[in-house]
Amino acid sequence: MQVDVAIVGAGAGGLAVASSLKKQQPKLSVAVFDPADVHYYQPGWTLVGSGVMDLEKTVRPMDSVIPKHLSWVQEAVTEFHPDSDFLTLANGEDVSYKILVVAPGLRVDYDAIPGLSDTLGQNGVSCNYRYDLAPYSWECIQNLKQGKAIFTQPPMPIKCAGAPQKALYLAADYWRSQGVLPDIDIQFRNAGGVLFGVSEFVPILQSYMDRYGADLHFNSNLIHVDGPRQIATFRVTDSEGQTHEVEEAFDYLHAVPPQVAPDFVKNSPLANEAGWLDVNPDTLQHSTYKNIFGCGDVISAPNAKTAAAIRKQAPVVARNIRQYLEHDTPDHLYDGYGSCPLTVERGKVVMAEFGYGGKLLPTIQGLDPTVPRSIWWAVKAKYLIPMYFDLMLKGREILAVPQRAKTPDS
Ligand SMILES: Cc1cc2nc3c(=O)[nH]c(=O)nc-3n(C[C@H](O)[C@H](O)[C@H](O)COP(=O)(O)OP(=O)(O)OC[C@H]3O[C@@H](n4cnc5c(N)ncnc54)[C@H](O)[C@@H]3O)c2cc1C
C-alpha cells in the first residue's frame, strides 16, 4: 500500500490532523491506521465518575467519527522504518508514505503498580482513566458514608494532569451534599511536589482542598495495592530526600497509574530517551526525520497532554505538512496551549488555560482565569462534546489558527 500521508491512530490527535489536512489539501491521499472499533471522548470520564454524565455519551463507533473522505485501515501499526519511509502493520503488510503523522496516544501503565490491575473495579478501587471503570468510581462514591478515601496522582507526565484532583473535588462535593463529608477522611497523595504545575491556580485549588478537609501529601507515590485487605502502600520522600514506605488503609481508592509512550514508539528510532516521539516543540516536526510529524499525548513537547492541546496542535501540523510538501520550511508554531477545566465543585469550573512555561493563555480576555465560574461548568459539561466531535474532529479550526515564525527582516 502507498499513500501520501499515513496517520497512526484515529484518536483525538489523528482525526483532528487528518481533517485539517484534508481541508488544506483535498487531493492528498490520507490513510488512518487504528485497530479500535470505537472512539472515546476521554475528557467525559471525570464527569461519568462523579455521576454527572452518561457513559454512553463518551463513546462512538469508530466508523461514525472517521470522515468519509479518509481511508481507515483497521490495523495496528507495529513498526516504523523511517529511513525507508514505510511502516509495518500487525497483519504484516508494509505501507509506504511521503508524510507520516504519529498520534497513537499514550499507555496508562496499570501494571506498574503491583496489585492494582487485579483489584480495579472491586474492593473499592477505581480509576477514571478507563471507560469501564468510571461508572464504578461513581458507585463507590455513592456507597461511601464514612471511612477513608484516598486519591492518588503519579509522577508527570500524565494526560490531563488535573484529572486526579478533579475526581477528589467532585466526590467530596457529593459527600458534602449528602451530609457525610465530616465522616470521611480524604487524602490526596501526589507523587509530585505541588498541587498544580501553574502557580497562579494553586491558591484557589488549595482553598477547595481546605473546604473539603482533604489532607495533602506530596512526594508520596503509590507503589502497591492490596485490594482484598484494602491497603495502599506509598513511597514517601521527605525534605532530606530520604524515602520510606507508608501503608494506608482505605475504603475508597481512586488510583491513577504512571503513563508512558506506547511500546512500538518507545522501541523505535522515532523516540527520545524517555520514549516519547521526539519532536520540535514549536513546529511538531520530528527532530531527525523531517517528513514525520506528531500530535497528541505521544509527543515529547512539554505541554499539558490534553484534547484542548490537540485543538491547537492539529492546525499547526496540517500547515507544516503542506509547507514541507511544497519544499518550504515549516514555520507554523504551536505555543504549548493546553487547558484543564478544573471541576472544583458541581456547577463550577476553574478554566486553567496555559502554554509553554506556564504562560496564561485565557480564551476570554478580561476574565480572571483563577475564579471558579458556572459558565465554564456549562462549557465543560455541555458544549465541549459537540465542539470536540463536530468541530475539532472535522477540521473546523475554531480559535486555533496558528502564528508563524517571524523572518529575521520582518
Ligand atoms: C480521565 C481523563 C480526563 C481527561 N480530561 C480532559 C479534559 O478535561 N480536557 C482535555 O482537553 N483533555 C482531557 N483528557 C485528555 C485527552 O482525552 C487526551 O489528551 C486526548 O484524548 C489524547 O488524544 P490522542 O489522539 O493523543 O490519544 P487518544 O485519544 O488516546 O487516541 C489514540 C488512538 O491511537 C490508537 N492506537 C494506539 N496504538 C495504536 C497502534 N499501534 N496503531 C494504530 N493505532 C493505535 C488507539 O486505538 C486510539 O484510537 C482527559 C483524559 C482522561 C483519561
The ligand as an SDF file (V2000), in Angstrom:
LIG
                    3D

 53 58  0  0  0  0  0  0  0  0999 V2000
   -9.9150   10.8280   32.8270 C   0  0  0  0  0  0  0  0  0  0  0  0
   -9.4520   11.7590   31.7500 C   0  0  0  0  0  0  0  0  0  0  0  0
   -9.8380   13.0920   31.8010 C   0  0  0  0  0  0  0  0  0  0  0  0
   -9.4080   13.9780   30.8290 C   0  0  0  0  0  0  0  0  0  0  0  0
   -9.8620   15.2680   30.8900 N   0  0  0  0  0  0  0  0  0  0  0  0
   -9.5260   16.1360   29.9050 C   0  0  0  0  0  0  0  0  0  0  0  0
  -10.0530   17.4640   29.9040 C   0  0  0  0  0  0  0  0  0  0  0  0
  -10.7970   17.8530   30.7890 O   0  0  0  0  0  0  0  0  0  0  0  0
   -9.6900   18.2870   28.8850 N   0  0  0  0  0  0  0  0  0  0  0  0
   -8.8790   17.8790   27.8750 C   0  0  0  0  0  0  0  0  0  0  0  0
   -8.6330   18.6550   26.9540 O   0  0  0  0  0  0  0  0  0  0  0  0
   -8.3530   16.6200   27.8540 N   0  0  0  0  0  0  0  0  0  0  0  0
   -8.6560   15.7380   28.8480 C   0  0  0  0  0  0  0  0  0  0  0  0
   -8.1680   14.4600   28.8200 N   0  0  0  0  0  0  0  0  0  0  0  0
   -7.0650   14.1160   27.8910 C   0  0  0  0  0  0  0  0  0  0  0  0
   -7.4930   13.8010   26.4640 C   0  0  0  0  0  0  0  0  0  0  0  0
   -8.5430   12.8820   26.4570 O   0  0  0  0  0  0  0  0  0  0  0  0
   -6.2810   13.2470   25.7120 C   0  0  0  0  0  0  0  0  0  0  0  0
   -5.2210   14.1740   25.8200 O   0  0  0  0  0  0  0  0  0  0  0  0
   -6.5750   13.0040   24.2380 C   0  0  0  0  0  0  0  0  0  0  0  0
   -7.6100   12.0660   24.0900 O   0  0  0  0  0  0  0  0  0  0  0  0
   -5.3220   12.4990   23.5360 C   0  0  0  0  0  0  0  0  0  0  0  0
   -5.5650   12.2280   22.1970 O   0  0  0  0  0  0  0  0  0  0  0  0
   -4.5870   11.2900   21.3430 P   0  0  0  0  0  0  0  0  0  0  0  0
   -5.1090   11.2890   19.9740 O   0  0  0  0  0  0  0  0  0  0  0  0
   -3.1840   11.6690   21.5950 O   0  0  0  0  0  0  0  0  0  0  0  0
   -4.7820    9.8560   22.0200 O   0  0  0  0  0  0  0  0  0  0  0  0
   -6.1080    9.0100   22.1110 P   0  0  0  0  0  0  0  0  0  0  0  0
   -7.3160    9.8900   22.0330 O   0  0  0  0  0  0  0  0  0  0  0  0
   -5.9230    8.1600   23.3190 O   0  0  0  0  0  0  0  0  0  0  0  0
   -6.1290    8.1200   20.7880 O   0  0  0  0  0  0  0  0  0  0  0  0
   -5.0920    7.2470   20.4360 C   0  0  0  0  0  0  0  0  0  0  0  0
   -5.5900    6.3270   19.3220 C   0  0  0  0  0  0  0  0  0  0  0  0
   -4.4490    5.6060   18.8190 O   0  0  0  0  0  0  0  0  0  0  0  0
   -4.8290    4.2690   18.6160 C   0  0  0  0  0  0  0  0  0  0  0  0
   -3.6400    3.4110   18.6580 N   0  0  0  0  0  0  0  0  0  0  0  0
   -2.9500    3.0230   19.7460 C   0  0  0  0  0  0  0  0  0  0  0  0
   -1.9520    2.2010   19.3810 N   0  0  0  0  0  0  0  0  0  0  0  0
   -2.0050    2.0980   18.0330 C   0  0  0  0  0  0  0  0  0  0  0  0
   -1.2250    1.3830   17.0670 C   0  0  0  0  0  0  0  0  0  0  0  0
   -0.2150    0.5860   17.4190 N   0  0  0  0  0  0  0  0  0  0  0  0
   -1.5420    1.5120   15.7630 N   0  0  0  0  0  0  0  0  0  0  0  0
   -2.5840    2.3140   15.3840 C   0  0  0  0  0  0  0  0  0  0  0  0
   -3.3620    2.9810   16.2550 N   0  0  0  0  0  0  0  0  0  0  0  0
   -3.0630    2.8780   17.5720 C   0  0  0  0  0  0  0  0  0  0  0  0
   -5.8360    3.9800   19.7210 C   0  0  0  0  0  0  0  0  0  0  0  0
   -6.6720    2.8790   19.3940 O   0  0  0  0  0  0  0  0  0  0  0  0
   -6.6050    5.2910   19.8150 C   0  0  0  0  0  0  0  0  0  0  0  0
   -7.7420    5.3040   18.9780 O   0  0  0  0  0  0  0  0  0  0  0  0
   -8.5830   13.5320   29.7710 C   0  0  0  0  0  0  0  0  0  0  0  0
   -8.2210   12.1770   29.7030 C   0  0  0  0  0  0  0  0  0  0  0  0
   -8.6500   11.2960   30.6680 C   0  0  0  0  0  0  0  0  0  0  0  0
   -8.2830    9.8370   30.5720 C   0  0  0  0  0  0  0  0  0  0  0  0
  1  2  1  0
  2  3  1  0
  2 52  2  0
  3  4  2  0
  4  5  1  0
  4 50  1  0
  5  6  2  0
  6  7  1  0
  6 13  1  0
  7  8  2  0
  7  9  1  0
  9 10  1  0
 10 11  2  0
 10 12  1  0
 12 13  2  0
 13 14  1  0
 14 15  1  0
 14 50  1  0
 15 16  1  0
 16 17  1  0
 16 18  1  0
 18 19  1  0
 18 20  1  0
 20 21  1  0
 20 22  1  0
 22 23  1  0
 23 24  1  0
 24 25  2  0
 24 26  1  0
 24 27  1  0
 27 28  1  0
 28 29  2  0
 28 30  1  0
 28 31  1  0
 31 32  1  0
 32 33  1  0
 33 34  1  0
 33 48  1  0
 34 35  1  0
 35 36  1  0
 35 46  1  0
 36 37  1  0
 36 45  1  0
 37 38  2  0
 38 39  1  0
 39 40  1  0
 39 45  2  0
 40 41  1  0
 40 42  2  0
 42 43  1  0
 43 44  2  0
 44 45  1  0
 46 47  1  0
 46 48  1  0
 48 49  1  0
 50 51  2  0
 51 52  1  0
 52 53  1  0
M  END
$$$$
